[in-house]
Protein backbone atom coordinates (compact mmCIF):
# COMPACT_ATOMS: atom_id res chain seq x y z
CA UNK A 1 0.00 0.00 0.00
CA UNK A 2 1.13 3.52 -0.78
CA UNK A 3 1.60 6.01 2.04
CA UNK A 4 1.51 9.80 1.59
CA UNK A 5 3.85 12.17 3.36
CA UNK A 6 2.17 15.56 3.18
CA UNK A 7 2.42 19.12 4.46
CA UNK A 8 6.21 19.26 4.15
CA UNK A 9 6.09 21.46 1.03
CA UNK A 10 3.86 24.00 -0.66
CA UNK A 11 5.34 23.46 -4.13
CA UNK A 12 6.27 20.56 -6.46
CA UNK A 13 8.99 18.33 -4.91
CA UNK A 14 12.02 17.98 -7.19
CA UNK A 15 14.48 15.81 -5.22
CA UNK A 16 14.77 13.42 -2.28
CA UNK A 17 17.77 12.05 -0.38
CA UNK A 18 18.24 9.48 2.39
CA UNK A 19 20.89 9.51 5.09
CA UNK A 20 22.83 6.25 5.36
CA UNK A 21 22.30 4.06 8.43
CA UNK A 22 19.28 2.38 10.05
CA UNK A 23 18.02 5.50 11.84
CA UNK A 24 18.82 7.82 8.96
CA UNK A 25 16.78 10.92 8.22
CA UNK A 26 15.36 11.86 4.81
CA UNK A 27 15.33 15.20 3.06
CA UNK A 28 13.34 16.63 0.17
CA UNK A 29 13.74 19.82 -1.85
CA UNK A 30 11.11 21.62 -3.90
CA UNK A 31 10.49 24.62 -6.11
CA UNK A 32 11.11 27.99 -4.50
CA UNK A 33 14.00 26.79 -2.31
CA UNK A 34 12.02 24.74 0.19
CA UNK A 35 13.86 22.00 2.11
CA UNK A 36 12.13 19.57 4.49
CA UNK A 37 13.72 16.93 6.74
CA UNK A 38 11.64 13.85 7.61
CA UNK A 39 11.86 10.95 10.07
CA UNK A 40 11.58 7.39 8.76
CA UNK A 41 7.89 7.40 9.71
CA UNK A 42 7.25 10.50 7.61
CA UNK A 43 7.11 12.99 10.49
CA UNK A 44 8.40 16.47 9.65
CA UNK A 45 11.53 17.23 11.68
CA UNK A 46 12.34 20.62 10.15
CA UNK A 47 11.53 22.98 7.28
CA UNK A 48 13.52 25.81 5.74
CA UNK A 49 13.28 28.12 2.72
CA UNK A 50 16.71 28.88 1.31
CA UNK A 51 17.71 32.49 0.57
CA UNK A 52 17.04 33.60 -3.02
CA UNK A 53 14.17 31.12 -3.41
CA UNK A 54 15.76 29.32 -6.36
CA UNK A 55 14.47 25.76 -6.81
CA UNK A 56 16.10 23.12 -4.58
CA UNK A 57 17.36 20.74 -7.26
CA UNK A 58 19.39 18.13 -5.35
CA UNK A 59 19.79 17.00 -1.73
CA UNK A 60 22.58 14.67 -0.52
CA UNK A 61 23.61 13.58 2.98
CA UNK A 62 27.29 13.18 3.77
CA UNK A 63 28.17 9.49 4.21
CA UNK A 64 30.96 10.57 6.57
CA UNK A 65 29.05 13.11 8.71
CA UNK A 66 25.31 12.59 9.28
CA UNK A 67 25.08 16.19 10.53
CA UNK A 68 25.79 17.54 7.03
CA UNK A 69 23.18 17.89 4.31
CA UNK A 70 24.13 19.47 0.97
CA UNK A 71 21.43 21.23 -1.07
CA UNK A 72 21.83 22.85 -4.49
CA UNK A 73 19.75 25.90 -5.44
CA UNK A 74 20.62 28.24 -8.30
CA UNK A 75 24.42 28.21 -8.68
CA UNK A 76 24.88 27.74 -4.91
CA UNK A 77 25.36 24.76 -2.60
CA UNK A 78 24.17 25.24 0.98
CA UNK A 79 25.32 23.03 3.85
CA UNK A 80 22.62 22.40 6.48
CA UNK A 81 22.43 20.51 9.76
CA UNK A 82 19.41 18.25 9.17
CA UNK A 83 18.65 17.94 12.89
CA UNK A 84 18.59 21.69 13.35
CA UNK A 85 17.24 23.48 10.28
CA UNK A 86 17.48 26.97 11.73
CA UNK A 87 19.82 28.35 9.10
CA UNK A 88 22.84 27.66 6.92
CA UNK A 89 25.94 26.03 8.37
CA UNK A 90 27.96 26.99 5.29
CA UNK A 91 27.35 28.24 1.76
CA UNK A 92 29.35 27.71 -1.44
CA UNK A 93 28.18 30.51 -3.71
CA UNK A 94 29.06 30.11 -7.37
CA UNK A 95 29.72 26.38 -6.85
CA UNK A 96 28.17 25.91 -10.30
CA UNK A 97 28.88 28.11 -13.32
CA UNK A 98 25.13 28.16 -14.01
CA UNK A 99 22.09 26.59 -12.33
CA UNK A 100 23.04 23.30 -10.62
CA UNK A 101 21.05 20.17 -11.56
CA UNK A 102 22.66 17.47 -9.44
CA UNK A 103 25.09 16.81 -6.61
CA UNK A 104 27.07 13.67 -5.74
CA UNK A 105 29.37 12.89 -2.82
CA UNK A 106 32.10 10.27 -2.85
CA UNK A 107 32.03 7.52 -0.20
CA UNK A 108 34.52 9.25 2.07
CA UNK A 109 32.63 12.55 1.97
CA UNK A 110 35.80 14.33 0.83
CA UNK A 111 34.62 15.41 -2.64
CA UNK A 112 31.38 16.95 -3.89
CA UNK A 113 30.57 16.86 -7.62
CA UNK A 114 28.32 19.60 -9.00
CA UNK A 115 26.64 19.27 -12.43
CA UNK A 116 25.19 22.40 -14.01
CA UNK A 117 23.35 23.88 -17.00
CA UNK A 118 26.58 24.98 -18.71
CA UNK A 119 27.55 21.29 -19.06
CA UNK A 120 30.44 21.68 -16.63
CA UNK A 121 31.10 19.38 -13.67
CA UNK A 122 32.94 20.98 -10.80
CA UNK A 123 34.50 18.90 -8.05
CA UNK A 124 34.73 20.65 -4.67
CA UNK A 125 37.07 19.59 -1.86
CA UNK A 126 35.39 19.04 1.50
CA UNK A 127 35.43 20.54 3.99
CA UNK A 128 35.82 24.06 2.65
CA UNK A 129 34.24 23.84 -0.79
CA UNK A 130 37.36 24.80 -2.77
CA UNK A 131 37.07 23.92 -6.48
CA UNK A 132 39.52 21.10 -7.10
CA UNK A 133 38.62 20.25 -10.74
CA UNK A 134 36.42 21.67 -13.46
CA UNK A 135 35.51 19.06 -16.07
CA UNK A 136 34.26 20.47 -19.39
CA UNK A 137 33.29 18.08 -22.15
CA UNK A 138 29.48 18.09 -22.24
CA UNK A 139 28.11 20.30 -25.01
CA UNK A 140 24.69 20.67 -23.36
CA UNK A 141 23.20 20.64 -19.84
CA UNK A 142 24.89 18.15 -17.47
CA UNK A 143 21.93 16.51 -15.77
CA UNK A 144 23.38 13.94 -13.37
CA UNK A 145 26.63 12.81 -11.72
CA UNK A 146 27.65 9.81 -9.60
CA UNK A 147 30.87 8.63 -7.98
CA UNK A 148 31.87 4.98 -8.38
CA UNK A 149 31.75 3.03 -5.10
CA UNK A 150 35.23 1.77 -4.04
CA UNK A 151 36.85 4.28 -6.43
CA UNK A 152 36.53 7.74 -4.88
CA UNK A 153 38.45 9.34 -7.78
CA UNK A 154 36.16 7.97 -10.51
CA UNK A 155 33.13 10.00 -11.48
CA UNK A 156 30.38 9.42 -14.08
CA UNK A 157 28.49 12.30 -15.69
CA UNK A 158 25.60 12.33 -18.18
CA UNK A 159 23.87 15.10 -20.06
CA UNK A 160 21.31 16.30 -22.55
CA UNK A 161 24.04 15.97 -25.20
CA UNK A 162 23.31 12.19 -24.94
CA UNK A 163 26.84 11.54 -23.67
CA UNK A 164 27.93 9.32 -20.78
CA UNK A 165 31.45 10.08 -19.52
CA UNK A 166 33.71 8.36 -17.01
CA UNK A 167 36.30 10.64 -15.42
CA UNK A 168 39.44 9.97 -13.40
CA UNK A 169 39.84 13.06 -11.23
CA UNK A 170 43.60 13.14 -11.81
CA UNK A 171 42.86 14.45 -15.33
CA UNK A 172 40.48 16.94 -16.91
CA UNK A 173 39.57 14.75 -19.86
CA UNK A 174 37.29 11.72 -19.64
CA UNK A 175 38.67 8.17 -19.57
CA UNK A 176 35.92 7.32 -22.08
CA UNK A 177 32.76 8.75 -23.60
CA UNK A 178 29.73 6.85 -24.87
CA UNK A 179 27.24 8.53 -27.22
CA UNK A 180 23.81 7.03 -26.47
CA UNK A 181 22.43 8.19 -29.81
CA UNK A 182 24.96 6.06 -31.70
CA UNK A 183 23.98 3.08 -29.55
CA UNK A 184 20.25 3.70 -30.00
CA UNK A 185 20.60 4.08 -33.80
CA UNK A 186 22.48 0.78 -34.06
CA UNK A 187 19.74 -1.00 -32.10
CA UNK A 188 16.94 0.70 -34.01
CA UNK A 189 18.41 -0.39 -37.35
CA UNK A 190 17.37 -3.89 -36.27
CA UNK A 191 14.04 -2.91 -34.73
CA UNK A 192 12.52 0.06 -36.46
CA UNK A 193 9.32 -0.28 -38.43
CA UNK A 194 7.91 2.27 -40.89
CA UNK A 195 6.28 5.22 -39.18
CA UNK A 196 7.73 4.44 -35.75
CA UNK A 197 9.13 7.49 -33.95
CA UNK A 198 11.84 7.44 -31.32
CA UNK A 199 12.70 10.12 -28.79
CA UNK A 200 16.41 11.00 -28.67
CA UNK A 201 18.20 9.38 -25.70
CA UNK A 202 18.82 12.58 -23.70
CA UNK A 203 20.43 11.30 -20.50
CA UNK A 204 18.56 12.35 -17.34
CA UNK A 205 19.89 10.30 -14.44
CA UNK A 206 22.87 8.03 -13.80
CA UNK A 207 23.44 5.52 -11.01
CA UNK A 208 26.27 3.10 -10.17
CA UNK A 209 25.66 -0.33 -8.57
CA UNK A 210 27.33 -0.91 -5.20
CA UNK A 211 29.91 -3.20 -6.88
CA UNK A 212 31.17 -0.08 -8.69
CA UNK A 213 31.28 -1.71 -12.15
CA UNK A 214 27.73 -1.44 -13.53
CA UNK A 215 26.21 1.90 -14.59
CA UNK A 216 22.54 2.55 -15.29
CA UNK A 217 21.32 5.65 -17.12
CA UNK A 218 17.69 6.73 -17.56
CA UNK A 219 17.08 8.43 -20.91
CA UNK A 220 14.38 10.25 -22.87
CA UNK A 221 13.97 7.29 -25.26
CA UNK A 222 12.28 5.38 -22.41
CA UNK A 223 15.25 3.06 -22.06
CA UNK A 224 17.63 2.44 -19.22
CA UNK A 225 21.10 2.19 -20.78
CA UNK A 226 23.54 -0.15 -19.01
CA UNK A 227 27.33 -0.14 -19.11
CA UNK A 228 29.89 -2.47 -17.56
CA UNK A 229 33.30 -1.10 -16.58
CA UNK A 230 36.14 -3.60 -16.79
CA UNK A 231 39.71 -3.59 -15.55
CA UNK A 232 41.65 -0.39 -16.14
CA UNK A 233 38.31 1.49 -16.02
CA UNK A 234 37.62 0.58 -19.66
CA UNK A 235 34.09 0.40 -21.04
CA UNK A 236 33.70 -3.36 -21.44
CA UNK A 237 30.09 -3.75 -22.57
CA UNK A 238 26.93 -1.73 -23.02
CA UNK A 239 23.29 -2.44 -23.73
CA UNK A 240 19.81 -1.17 -22.89
CA UNK A 241 16.31 -2.26 -22.07
CA UNK A 242 12.99 -0.56 -22.68
CA UNK A 243 11.70 0.53 -19.27
CA UNK A 244 9.01 3.14 -19.99
CA UNK A 245 6.59 4.06 -22.78
CA UNK A 246 7.70 7.71 -22.44
CA UNK A 247 10.96 9.30 -21.27
CA UNK A 248 12.69 7.62 -18.31
CA UNK A 249 13.56 10.33 -15.79
CA UNK A 250 15.02 8.28 -12.93
CA UNK A 251 17.13 5.13 -12.50
CA UNK A 252 18.69 4.08 -9.20
CA UNK A 253 20.39 0.86 -8.19
CA UNK A 254 18.97 -0.49 -4.93
CA UNK A 255 21.71 -1.61 -2.55
CA UNK A 256 19.60 -3.29 0.16
CA UNK A 257 17.79 -6.11 -1.70
CA UNK A 258 19.04 -9.67 -2.35
CA UNK A 259 21.87 -8.66 -4.74
CA UNK A 260 23.37 -5.37 -6.05
CA UNK A 261 21.70 -5.56 -9.50
CA UNK A 262 18.19 -4.49 -8.59
CA UNK A 263 17.34 -1.19 -10.29
CA UNK A 264 14.30 1.03 -9.83
CA UNK A 265 13.19 3.36 -12.63
CA UNK A 266 10.56 6.07 -13.02
CA UNK A 267 9.26 7.88 -16.05
CA UNK A 268 7.00 10.42 -17.68
CA UNK A 269 4.53 7.57 -18.27
CA UNK A 270 3.75 7.88 -14.52
CA UNK A 271 5.10 4.39 -13.83
CA UNK A 272 7.66 3.17 -11.30
CA UNK A 273 9.27 -0.21 -12.07
CA UNK A 274 11.68 -2.50 -10.22
CA UNK A 275 14.03 -4.61 -12.36
CA UNK A 276 16.20 -7.62 -11.56
CA UNK A 277 19.21 -7.13 -13.85
CA UNK A 278 21.32 -9.98 -12.47
CA UNK A 279 20.85 -11.98 -15.70
CA UNK A 280 21.06 -9.06 -18.14
CA UNK A 281 23.87 -9.67 -20.68
CA UNK A 282 25.69 -6.47 -19.61
CA UNK A 283 25.66 -7.53 -15.96
CA UNK A 284 26.20 -11.28 -16.53
CA UNK A 285 28.48 -11.50 -19.59
CA UNK A 286 28.20 -15.30 -19.82
CA UNK A 287 24.68 -14.61 -21.15
CA UNK A 288 26.06 -12.94 -24.28
CA UNK A 289 24.13 -15.28 -26.56
CA UNK A 290 20.88 -13.67 -25.34
CA UNK A 291 22.06 -10.11 -26.00
CA UNK A 292 19.99 -9.44 -29.10
CA UNK A 293 17.07 -11.85 -28.65
CA UNK A 294 15.03 -10.24 -25.89
CA UNK A 295 15.84 -6.74 -27.15
CA UNK A 296 14.30 -7.47 -30.56
CA UNK A 297 11.20 -8.90 -28.98
CA UNK A 298 10.92 -5.75 -26.91
CA UNK A 299 11.05 -3.67 -30.06
CA UNK A 300 8.17 -5.68 -31.55
CA UNK A 301 5.84 -5.13 -28.62
CA UNK A 302 6.58 -1.42 -28.18
CA UNK A 303 3.30 -0.31 -29.76
CA UNK A 304 1.35 -2.79 -27.65
CA UNK A 305 2.86 -1.43 -24.44
CA UNK A 306 1.96 2.10 -25.51
CA UNK A 307 -1.67 1.02 -25.98
CA UNK A 308 -1.60 -0.62 -22.57
CA UNK A 309 -0.38 2.63 -21.04
CA UNK A 310 -3.17 4.61 -22.71
CA UNK A 311 -5.73 2.08 -21.50
CA UNK A 312 -4.36 2.24 -18.00
CA UNK A 313 -5.07 5.95 -17.85
CA UNK A 314 -8.75 5.14 -18.50
CA UNK A 315 -9.15 2.13 -16.21
CA UNK A 316 -6.42 0.15 -14.43
CA UNK A 317 -8.72 -2.91 -14.04
CA UNK A 318 -9.71 -2.91 -17.71
CA UNK A 319 -6.07 -2.48 -18.76
CA UNK A 320 -4.96 -5.35 -16.53
CA UNK A 321 -7.66 -7.62 -18.03
CA UNK A 322 -6.69 -6.66 -21.56
CA UNK A 323 -3.04 -7.09 -20.72
CA UNK A 324 -3.83 -10.68 -19.71
CA UNK A 325 -5.66 -11.28 -22.99
CA UNK A 326 -2.83 -9.69 -24.98
CA UNK A 327 -0.26 -11.89 -23.32
CA UNK A 328 -2.34 -15.00 -23.89
CA UNK A 329 -2.73 -14.11 -27.57
CA UNK A 330 0.86 -13.07 -28.06
CA UNK A 331 2.34 -16.53 -27.65
CA UNK A 332 6.00 -17.22 -27.00
CA UNK A 333 7.24 -13.75 -27.89
CA UNK A 334 5.06 -12.10 -25.26
CA UNK A 335 6.03 -14.75 -22.71
CA UNK A 336 9.66 -13.91 -23.38
CA UNK A 337 8.90 -10.19 -23.03
CA UNK A 338 7.09 -10.79 -19.74
CA UNK A 339 9.95 -12.88 -18.40
CA UNK A 340 12.42 -10.04 -18.88
CA UNK A 341 9.93 -7.42 -17.66
CA UNK A 342 9.85 -5.66 -14.29
CA UNK A 343 9.49 -7.66 -11.08
CA UNK A 344 7.26 -4.90 -9.74
CA UNK A 345 5.33 -2.30 -11.73
CA UNK A 346 3.55 0.57 -9.99
CA UNK A 347 1.08 2.79 -11.82
CA UNK A 348 1.83 5.96 -9.85
CA UNK A 349 -0.53 8.31 -11.70
CA UNK A 350 1.81 11.29 -12.03
CA UNK A 351 5.11 12.04 -13.77
CA UNK A 352 8.07 11.04 -11.64
CA UNK A 353 10.48 13.82 -10.61
CA UNK A 354 12.71 11.76 -8.30
CA UNK A 355 13.02 8.29 -6.77
CA UNK A 356 14.82 7.52 -3.52
CA UNK A 357 15.23 3.86 -2.46
CA UNK A 358 15.49 3.60 1.35
CA UNK A 359 14.97 1.17 4.20
CA UNK A 360 12.28 2.72 6.43
CA UNK A 361 11.91 1.13 9.87
CA UNK A 362 13.39 -2.09 8.48
CA UNK A 363 11.14 -2.17 5.41
CA UNK A 364 12.66 -1.87 1.90
CA UNK A 365 10.85 1.05 0.26
CA UNK A 366 10.98 3.65 -2.48
CA UNK A 367 10.02 7.29 -1.97
CA UNK A 368 8.52 8.97 -5.05
CA UNK A 369 8.47 12.72 -5.72
CA UNK A 370 6.17 13.88 -8.50
CA UNK A 371 4.51 17.09 -9.71
CA UNK A 372 2.67 17.44 -6.37
CA UNK A 373 3.78 18.82 -3.00
CA UNK A 374 3.52 15.39 -1.27
CA UNK A 375 5.80 12.36 -1.25
CA UNK A 376 4.50 8.82 -1.85
CA UNK A 377 6.13 5.77 -0.21
CA UNK A 378 5.78 2.29 -1.71
CA UNK A 379 6.96 -0.91 -0.04
CA UNK A 380 9.37 -3.16 -1.96
CA UNK A 381 9.10 -6.01 0.54
CA UNK A 382 7.04 -8.21 -1.84
CA UNK A 383 10.19 -8.90 -3.87
N, C-alpha and C positions, 0 to 999 in steps of 0.2 A: 504493500500500500504506500502511496505517496504521502509525504507530510509537507506542509507548507511552513516556512519560516517567514513571518510577515512583520511589518512595522519597523524594520531596520532601515528602510530607505524610502525616499519620496519620489525617486526617479528610477529609470531602467538600470538594472544591475549589469555591469560589464565584465566583472572579473571576480574570482573567488580563489582563496588560498587556504591551505591547511598547515598548521604547525606540526612538525614531526613529534612522535611520542604518543603514548596511550591517552594522556590527559590533555592533548594539544587543543589549542583554541583554533577558531576559524575566522577568516576576515573576508569581507566583500567590499568592492568599490563600485560606485555608480556614477552616472552623469552628474555634472555639477560639483564634483570633488567630494562627494560623500564617502565616508569610510565607516564600516560597522564591524565590530568584533563580537563573535558569538561563542557560546559554550557548545559542547557536543550535543546538548539537548535542544539547541536552538534558542536559548535564552540570550537576550541582548546584554552584553557586558559593557559596551561603550560605543558611543557614536561621535563622529567629528566631521566637520566640513573644512576641507583644506583651503588655505588662502588662495585667492585667484579664481576659485570655482571652476577650474578646468576639469574635464572628465577624469575620474580615477580609472586608469586603463589597465593596471596590473598590480597585484598585491603578492608579495612573497615573504615568508618567514625565514629568518636565518636558521640554518640547521645547527649552527654552532652556539647561538645565543637566542633562546626562546623569547627574550625580552626585546628583540628587535624585529620590527615589521617594516618592510620597504614598500612604498607606494609611489607609482609614477602618475604624474598629472602635468599636462603641458610638457615643457622641456625639463621639468624638475623631478627629482626623486626626494621624497620626504621619508625620514626615519622616525617611526613611532614606537612607543612602548605599548603593546597591545593590552596590558593589564591596567594601564592608566592613560586613557586617551584624552588627556587634558590639553595637550599641545604637542608641538614638534620637539623631538629630541635633537634632531639634526636635519639640515636641508642641503641638498646638492643642486643648486640652481645651475641651469645650463648643462645638466648631465647629458642631455640629448641635444643634437644640433637643431632638431625640429621636434614636433610632438612625439612623445615616446609611446610605443605600442606594446612593448613587452619587456619584462625584466627576468633575469635568471641568476641564481646564485650557485657557485660551485659547492661541492660537499663540505669543504672546510670553512665556508663562509668568508673566505679571504678575497673573493673577486665577485663583482656584480656586473653582469652584461646588460647593456641598455640598447634596445633596437628602436630606431625612429623612422619618421616619414621621409627623411632624406635618403634612406637606404643604408646609412652608416650604422655600425655596431661599435659602441664604446665600451671598453672594459675598465671599470673603476676598482682601484685597490681599496680594501676595507681593513681596518677602519680608516676614516679620513675622506674617502671619496675622490682621491686624486686619479685623473685619467691616466691609465697605464698603457692602453693601446686604443687606436682608432682604426677600425677595419672597414675599408671602403671598396666594395666590389659589386654590391647590388645596384642595379640601374633603376630601381623603383622602390617603393615603400618596403622596409624590412619589417615583417609582421610578427616574427616569433624567433626566440633564441632558446637554446638549452645546452647546458654543460653535459659532457659524458661522465656518468658515474665511473669511479676508479681512475679517471684521467682528468684531474682538475685543470689541466692546461689545454684541453680539447673542447672546442665550442662548435655547435651547429647553428647555422642561421638559415632562415627561409624568407622569401619575399614575394611581392606581387609581380616580380620579374620572372617568376616560375623557376627560380634557381634555388637549389639546396647546396649549401657550402659547409665543408668541414674545415675548421681553422685550428692550427697549433699556435698558441699565443706567443711563441718565440718569434713568429714572423707576421708580417702584415699582408701576406697573400695566402689564399686558401690552399690547403693540402689537396683538395679536389672540389670540383663543381659538377653538379648534375642538373641538366636542363630538363624539367619535367615535361615540357612540350615535346621535345624530341622523343622521349619515352612514350608519351601518349600517342603521338602520331604513328610510331612503329606498331604499337598494339592495335590502333584503329585501322591500320592498313588491312589487318586480318579480319576485323570485326565489322567495319562500317557497312551500312546498307544505304541505298539511295534515300535521300531526304532526311537522314538522321543527323541531328545537330549535336555538337559537343561543346560544352563550356571549356574555355582554356583553363589549364590546371594552375591557376594562381594559388600560391602556397600560403595557407592561413595559420597553421599551427604545427609545431614540431615537438616530438617527444622522444626520449631515449629510454629503452628498457633498462632495468636495474643491472643487467649483465654488462651494459655499456657498449654493446656491439650491434644492436638492432635499432634502427631509427624508423619512426612512423610519422608521416606528414599528411595532414588533412588539406585537401585542395578543392578548388571551385568546380572541378569536373565530377565531384561526387565520390571520387576515389580516395582511399588512403594509400599513399605510396610508401613502400617499404624498402629499406636499404640495409645491407649487412656490411659492417666494417671488418676487414680482416687484419692480419698482422701488418705492422708498419702503417697502420691507419689508412690502408688502401680501401677503396670501394670495391667490395668483392662481388656483390650481387644486388640487383634491384628488381622490384616487381610492384604490383599494385592489385588491389581488389576494389570492386564497386561496393561502396558502403551506403551511399545515400542517393535518392532520386534527384536531389538538387545539390548545391554546393555543400561540401563538408567543411564545417567551421572549426571543429575541435577534434583532436585525437590525443589521448593520454594513455600510456601504459599504466597498468594497475599493478602495484608491487606487492599487494597483500593477499592475493588469491593463490591458487595451488601451484602456479609456476609463473615465471616473469613475463610470459608472452600473451597475457590477457591484455586486450586494448579496448578502450571505450571511446566511441565516436559520437559526435552530434552534428546535426546539419540544419540547413535552411528548409528541409522537408519536415521539420518539427519532430524528428525521430532521434532517439538515443539508442545506440546498439552496443552490445558487448560481444567481442570476438575472441575466440580461442585461436591464436596464430601459431601454436606450437608445431603444427604440421604444415604450415605454409612453406612453399619451396624456398623462399628467401630466408626463413628462420631455420628450417630443417633441410639443408642442402641435399641430403641423400634422397629427397623426394623430387629431384630435378625432372624426372620423367613426367611429373604431373604439371609442370610449369605452365604449359599452354592450354592443356585440356579444360580445366575448370574456368579459366579466364574466358575462353571462347564461348562456353555455355553461358557465362554471365552476360556476355555481349548480346547473345540471342534473346535473352529474356528481359532485356532492359526496358522495352516498351511495355511489357506486361507489368513490371514492377511499378512503372509510372502510373498505369491505370489503377493498380491496387492503391497507390498513394492517393489518387484523386477520389477513389471510392471511400477510402478511410475517412476523408474529410467529411463525407456525407454521413456515413454510418459505420462505426467500427465493427458492429456485429455482422452487418451485411458484408463488409469487406472481408472479414475473417471467413465467413461461409464461402464466399466466392473464391477466396484464396485456396480453400480446401478443394473446391471443385477444379480450379485451375491446375493445382498440383496433381490431382488424380488424372486429369486429362493429359497432362504434359509428359507423362511417361518418364523414362530413365533420365532424360536431360534435366527435368525439373527436380527429380530426386537428387541428382548430383548437385544442382544449384542449392537445394535446401540443406544438403549435407555440409556444404562449405559456407552456409549462411551464419547469421549471428546466433549466439547461444541465448541471447536475451534481446528482445526488441521492445522498446517502450515508445508508444505513440504519445508524445509529450504535449502536443497541441499548440506549441509556439516555437518560433525560431530560437535556436540555441545560441546564446552569446558565449557561455563558458561552461566547462565541466570540471569538477574537482572530485576525484576519487578520494575517499577518506574512510577510516574505521571510526565509527561513532558509537561509543559505549560498547565496544566489542563487536559491532555489527558492520560487515563490509557494505559500503554505501557509495552512492554518487550524488553530489550536490549539483543541481542544474540552475544556471542563471539564464533568464530569457529576456524578452522585451519588457517584462513587468518589473515591479518594485519588490517582488517576493522571491524567495528561493524555494525550490522544490527538492526534497530528498527522497531518493528511491533506494530500497534495499537491494543488494546484490547477493544476498545469502542463499538464494535458490540455486545458484550455480556452485 
